[in-house]
Amino acid sequence: MKIAVVGAAGMVGSRVVDEATSRGHDLIAVYRTQRPTALPPNVTAVEGDANDPDRMRTLFDGTDAIVATTRPAPGHEHTLAATTTTLLDAATTTRTRILVVGGAAPLHMPGRPDRLVLDSPEYVPAQWRTIAAASAAQLEACRAHHADWVYLSPPAVLEPGRRTGKYRRGTTTLVADADGASRISAEDLAVAVLDELEKPREIKHFTVGY
Ligand SMILES: NC(=O)c1ccc[n+]([C@@H]2O[C@H](COP(=O)([O-])OP(=O)(O)OC[C@H]3O[C@@H](n4cnc5c(N)ncnc54)[C@H](OP(=O)(O)O)[C@@H]3O)[C@@H](O)[C@H]2O)c1
């Protein structure tokens, strides 16, 4: 597959590029300010701002899948939904499936279907509340859009780590272990992204975790 990764220099984007290239896919690694380093030969690194619709349409033309992994800088969280809509618009024009790596906030709490992770301080402490609310708005922007999208909510904790190749998959409820810990490495999240792209399911919103 030819896959465009937007936000390719970021924590998630760089792992998605690595996982995809290790599986033999051709990559367009779209970065804004920081060119990704040490790229394998089947990766083309290109500059592009996700808020530039013409540029995104041009870059998505001829791709089989798009992965959106942008994250706004602190203070700009309110831009996340609009940026995502620009990417969804471009993906619609090029008729390309788009996987959005979003947030855990719009998931339901385990055993508490009436409560969102967003409203659960045990998973979303005050300092994450703004980006968490932005990711909930981001999912709403996807739901309102007619693009061929799929939204991946990470577990509560997503950080660089080890690739185990193993994870559990859920739908709209946070995946947590018996002690309530909800986590995955960015490497294994990338495995889940590529598994979904290679074998798409009907589910529009899914999550993963250990
Ligand atoms: N538990 C959770 O729910 C959880 C935890 C972590 C991350 N996430 C989500 O996962 C996604 C990826 O996060 P991350 O941790 O990988 O973020 P990150 O490391 O901060 O990387 C984000 C990347 O997006 C790029 N970017 C931002 N705006 C852009 C734009 N307009 N055009 C092009 N590139 C742009 C940034 O480039 P610049 O350097 O140019 O700004 C950066 O390289 C986000 O949606 C984030 O909210 C969720």
The ligand as an SDF file (V2000), in Angstrom:
LIG
                    3D

 48 52  0  0  0  0  0  0  0  0999 V2000
   -3.9230    8.7850   25.8390 N   0  0  0  0  0  0  0  0  0  0  0  0
   -4.2650    9.5450   24.8100 C   0  0  0  0  0  0  0  0  0  0  0  0
   -5.4360    9.7880   24.5420 O   0  0  0  0  0  0  0  0  0  0  0  0
   -3.1790   10.1050   23.9390 C   0  0  0  0  0  0  0  0  0  0  0  0
   -1.8620   10.1760   24.3890 C   0  0  0  0  0  0  0  0  0  0  0  0
   -0.8900   10.6970   23.5320 C   0  0  0  0  0  0  0  0  0  0  0  0
   -1.2640   11.1420   22.2550 C   0  0  0  0  0  0  0  0  0  0  0  0
   -2.5630   11.0680   21.8680 N   0  0  0  0  0  0  0  0  0  0  0  0
   -2.9830   11.5120   20.5470 C   0  0  0  0  0  0  0  0  0  0  0  0
   -2.2200   10.8900   19.5460 O   0  0  0  0  0  0  0  0  0  0  0  0
   -2.0490   11.7800   18.4380 C   0  0  0  0  0  0  0  0  0  0  0  0
   -0.5650   11.9400   18.1530 C   0  0  0  0  0  0  0  0  0  0  0  0
    0.0670   12.4720   19.2960 O   0  0  0  0  0  0  0  0  0  0  0  0
    1.6610   12.4740   19.5040 P   0  0  0  0  0  0  0  0  0  0  0  0
    1.8990   12.2370   20.9440 O   0  0  0  0  0  0  0  0  0  0  0  0
    2.2990   11.6060   18.4910 O   0  0  0  0  0  0  0  0  0  0  0  0
    1.9920   13.9990   19.2060 O   0  0  0  0  0  0  0  0  0  0  0  0
    3.4170   14.6800   18.9620 P   0  0  0  0  0  0  0  0  0  0  0  0
    4.5340   13.7830   19.3570 O   0  0  0  0  0  0  0  0  0  0  0  0
    3.3190   16.0240   19.5920 O   0  0  0  0  0  0  0  0  0  0  0  0
    3.4850   14.8260   17.3920 O   0  0  0  0  0  0  0  0  0  0  0  0
    2.5080   15.5350   16.6930 C   0  0  0  0  0  0  0  0  0  0  0  0
    3.0690   15.8750   15.3440 C   0  0  0  0  0  0  0  0  0  0  0  0
    2.0260   16.5500   14.6330 O   0  0  0  0  0  0  0  0  0  0  0  0
    2.6430   17.5760   13.9030 C   0  0  0  0  0  0  0  0  0  0  0  0
    1.6540   18.5940   13.5660 N   0  0  0  0  0  0  0  0  0  0  0  0
    0.9250   19.3520   14.4110 C   0  0  0  0  0  0  0  0  0  0  0  0
    0.1460   20.1780   13.7010 N   0  0  0  0  0  0  0  0  0  0  0  0
    0.4000   19.9270   12.3920 C   0  0  0  0  0  0  0  0  0  0  0  0
   -0.0970   20.4610   11.1950 C   0  0  0  0  0  0  0  0  0  0  0  0
   -1.0260   21.4360   11.1790 N   0  0  0  0  0  0  0  0  0  0  0  0
    0.3810   19.9880   10.0200 N   0  0  0  0  0  0  0  0  0  0  0  0
    1.3160   19.0080   10.0050 C   0  0  0  0  0  0  0  0  0  0  0  0
    1.8280   18.4450   11.1240 N   0  0  0  0  0  0  0  0  0  0  0  0
    1.3720   18.9190   12.3100 C   0  0  0  0  0  0  0  0  0  0  0  0
    3.7170   18.1240   14.8020 C   0  0  0  0  0  0  0  0  0  0  0  0
    4.6320   18.8200   14.0100 O   0  0  0  0  0  0  0  0  0  0  0  0
    5.3010   20.1990   14.4960 P   0  0  0  0  0  0  0  0  0  0  0  0
    6.5710   19.7890   15.1490 O   0  0  0  0  0  0  0  0  0  0  0  0
    5.5070   20.9500   13.2330 O   0  0  0  0  0  0  0  0  0  0  0  0
    4.3260   20.8790   15.4270 O   0  0  0  0  0  0  0  0  0  0  0  0
    4.2750   16.8210   15.3900 C   0  0  0  0  0  0  0  0  0  0  0  0
    5.3090   16.2860   14.5890 O   0  0  0  0  0  0  0  0  0  0  0  0
   -2.7440   13.0750   18.8360 C   0  0  0  0  0  0  0  0  0  0  0  0
   -4.0700   13.0860   18.3260 O   0  0  0  0  0  0  0  0  0  0  0  0
   -2.7760   12.9920   20.3430 C   0  0  0  0  0  0  0  0  0  0  0  0
   -3.8280   13.7570   20.9160 O   0  0  0  0  0  0  0  0  0  0  0  0
   -3.5170   10.5490   22.6790 C   0  0  0  0  0  0  0  0  0  0  0  0
  1  2  1  0
  2  3  2  0
  2  4  1  0
  4  5  1  0
  4 48  2  0
  5  6  2  0
  6  7  1  0
  7  8  2  0
  8  9  1  0
  8 48  1  0
  9 10  1  0
  9 46  1  0
 10 11  1  0
 11 12  1  0
 11 44  1  0
 12 13  1  0
 13 14  1  0
 14 15  2  0
 14 16  1  0
 14 17  1  0
 17 18  1  0
 18 19  2  0
 18 20  1  0
 18 21  1  0
 21 22  1  0
 22 23  1  0
 23 24  1  0
 23 42  1  0
 24 25  1  0
 25 26  1  0
 25 36  1  0
 26 27  1  0
 26 35  1  0
 27 28  2  0
 28 29  1  0
 29 30  1  0
 29 35  2  0
 30 31  1  0
 30 32  2  0
 32 33  1  0
 33 34  2  0
 34 35  1  0
 36 37  1  0
 36 42  1  0
 37 38  1  0
 38 39  2  0
 38 40  1  0
 38 41  1  0
 42 43  1  0
 44 45  1  0
 44 46  1  0
 46 47  1  0
M  CHG  2   8   1  16  -1
M  END
$$$$
